[in-house]
């Protein structure tokens, strides 16, 4: 797909549904100049598609660390690695949930 071509809401919803239905969602990230694959699925607290055709995702930080939203979305939509840094991300907020320890989010 050419760069800058918007994806339809149906394509985005199918991708988000696939993520939410998955038991595991491997994402490769670079840590200390080495590729590392982590399971991003336990870090996804919620995900959906807005009426304006944007992916909305709430991520947690776990004992394995965290992932950048652009990396998750890039993997979800099969965006080439060199293009992932160009994915626009708007941080809507941050919150602290003391009643949900990160180990519970990771299923430990």
Order of alpha helices (4+ residues) and beta strands (2+ residues): alpha-beta-beta-beta-beta-alpha-alpha-alpha
